[in-house]
Amino acid sequence: MLSDAGLLRLPADDGVMLPLLSSNGVWEPELSALIDSLVEPGGVFVDIGAYVGYHTLRVLSRLGTSGSVVAVEPAVDATSLLRHNVSINVSDAVAERLTVVPAAAWDTAGQLAAEPAMTGGVLVRPVPTDADGELATVPAVRLDREFETVDGLRGCP
């Protein structure tokens, strides 16, 4: 699907983002305008709950090779689509400025309960103490700790 972020592949069962992008090619125009006003050359943009990478792609395209983007997304299928969307929309040199964190941002590292969200991706919450083995989980990370492992982000405030 063609959007202002580029050519995006979304899950066929996406009931929120897919219809809106199909009708007008733009997702969250007010938020996009705010992000555009705040992104500076050489900056770092963190997209928490990146889903298929709409905002990630918009910012990567604007920063080019002058900054970095970190996309945090715990849903495996969404992360796969995000990587695909990046690969077909930006050059390899720009794509190298992207770090994908395949986990949920949380205040502690560990595991979180996950369930499908109506807007795509997953909703996360602490694993209940009485949870049985059937509960789907995703990894959780503390972003400050995660950023310490990314070469381009070491020492960033």
C-alpha positions as CSV (number, residue, x, y, z in Angstrom):
1,M,0.0,0.0,0.0
2,L,1.4,3.4,-0.9
3,S,1.5,6.0,1.9
4,D,3.3,9.2,2.7
5,A,5.9,7.0,4.4
6,G,6.5,4.9,1.3
7,L,5.3,1.5,0.1
8,L,4.0,-0.4,3.2
9,R,3.1,-4.0,3.7
10,L,0.6,-4.5,6.5
11,P,-1.1,-7.6,7.9
12,A,-4.3,-8.4,5.9
13,D,-6.3,-8.6,9.1
14,D,-5.3,-5.1,10.3
15,G,-8.7,-3.4,10.9
16,V,-7.5,0.0,11.8
17,M,-4.3,1.2,10.1
18,L,-4.9,-0.6,6.8
19,P,-8.4,1.0,6.0
20,L,-7.2,4.5,7.0
21,L,-4.0,4.3,4.9
22,S,-6.1,2.8,2.0
23,S,-8.4,5.8,2.0
24,N,-6.0,8.7,2.5
25,G,-2.4,7.4,2.5
26,V,-1.6,9.1,5.8
27,W,-1.6,7.8,9.4
28,E,-1.9,10.1,12.4
29,P,-1.2,13.3,10.4
30,E,-1.1,15.5,13.5
31,L,1.5,13.2,15.2
32,S,3.5,13.0,12.0
33,A,3.6,16.8,11.8
34,L,4.7,17.0,15.4
35,I,7.5,14.5,14.9
36,D,8.6,16.3,11.7
37,S,8.9,19.5,13.7
38,L,11.0,17.9,16.4
39,V,13.4,15.7,14.3
40,E,16.8,17.3,13.8
41,P,19.7,16.2,11.7
42,G,22.0,14.0,13.7
43,G,19.2,13.2,16.2
44,V,18.0,9.9,17.6
45,F,14.3,9.0,17.2
46,V,12.8,6.2,19.3
47,D,9.6,4.6,17.9
48,I,8.1,2.6,20.8
49,G,5.5,0.2,19.5
50,A,6.8,0.7,15.9
51,Y,4.4,-1.9,14.5
52,V,5.2,-2.1,10.7
53,G,7.4,1.0,10.8
54,Y,5.3,3.9,9.5
55,H,6.9,6.5,11.7
56,T,10.2,4.7,11.6
57,L,10.2,5.0,7.8
58,R,9.1,8.6,7.8
59,V,11.9,9.6,10.2
60,L,14.6,7.4,8.5
61,S,13.8,9.1,5.2
62,R,14.1,12.5,6.7
63,L,17.3,11.8,8.7
64,G,19.1,9.8,6.0
65,T,22.6,9.0,7.2
66,S,22.7,11.9,9.6
67,G,21.0,10.3,12.6
68,S,19.6,7.1,14.1
69,V,16.3,5.5,14.6
70,V,15.4,2.8,17.1
71,A,12.3,0.8,16.5
72,V,10.9,-1.0,19.5
73,E,8.4,-3.7,18.6
74,P,7.6,-6.9,20.5
75,A,5.3,-8.6,17.9
76,V,7.4,-11.0,15.7
77,D,5.1,-10.7,12.7
78,A,5.1,-6.9,12.9
79,T,8.9,-6.8,13.3
80,S,9.2,-8.9,10.2
81,L,7.0,-6.5,8.2
82,L,8.9,-3.5,9.6
83,R,12.2,-4.9,8.3
84,H,10.6,-5.7,4.9
85,N,9.1,-2.1,4.7
86,V,12.5,-0.6,5.5
87,S,14.3,-2.8,3.0
88,I,12.1,-1.7,0.1
89,N,11.8,2.0,1.0
90,V,15.3,3.2,1.9
91,S,18.8,2.7,0.7
92,D,21.1,0.2,2.6
93,A,23.1,3.2,3.9
94,V,20.0,4.7,5.5
95,A,18.8,1.3,6.7
96,E,22.0,0.9,8.6
97,R,20.9,3.8,10.8
98,L,18.1,1.7,12.1
99,T,18.2,-0.5,15.2
100,V,15.3,-2.8,15.7
101,V,14.6,-3.9,19.3
102,P,12.4,-7.0,19.1
103,A,10.9,-6.6,22.6
104,A,8.5,-4.4,24.6
105,A,9.8,-1.3,26.4
106,W,9.3,-1.8,30.1
107,D,10.7,-0.7,33.5
108,T,12.4,-4.1,34.0
109,A,13.8,-6.8,31.8
110,G,11.9,-10.1,31.6
111,Q,8.8,-11.5,30.0
112,L,5.4,-9.8,29.5
113,A,2.0,-11.3,28.7
114,A,1.0,-10.5,25.2
115,E,-2.4,-10.5,23.4
116,P,-3.3,-9.2,19.9
117,A,-4.2,-5.5,19.7
118,M,-7.1,-4.3,17.5
119,T,-4.8,-1.7,16.0
120,G,-2.2,-4.3,15.1
121,G,0.8,-5.6,17.0
122,V,0.3,-6.7,20.6
123,L,-0.9,-5.4,24.0
124,V,1.5,-6.2,26.8
125,R,1.0,-6.5,30.5
126,P,2.8,-8.1,33.5
127,V,2.4,-11.9,33.5
128,P,-0.2,-12.8,36.1
129,T,1.1,-14.8,39.0
130,D,-1.5,-17.5,38.4
131,A,-0.7,-17.7,34.6
132,D,-0.8,-21.1,33.0
133,G,1.5,-22.4,30.3
134,E,-0.9,-21.3,27.5
135,L,-0.2,-17.6,28.0
136,A,1.7,-15.9,25.1
137,T,4.6,-13.8,26.2
138,V,7.1,-11.4,24.7
139,P,10.5,-10.2,25.9
140,A,10.7,-6.9,27.8
141,V,13.7,-4.7,28.0
142,R,14.8,-1.5,29.8
143,L,15.7,0.9,27.0
144,D,18.4,2.6,28.9
145,R,20.2,-0.7,29.2
146,E,19.4,-1.7,25.6
147,F,20.8,1.6,24.3
148,E,24.1,0.9,26.1
149,T,24.6,-2.1,23.6
150,V,24.0,0.0,20.4
151,D,27.2,1.5,19.0
152,G,25.6,4.6,17.6
153,L,23.7,5.4,20.8
154,R,26.4,4.9,23.4
155,G,26.8,8.1,25.4
156,C,23.6,9.7,24.1
157,P,21.7,11.5,26.9
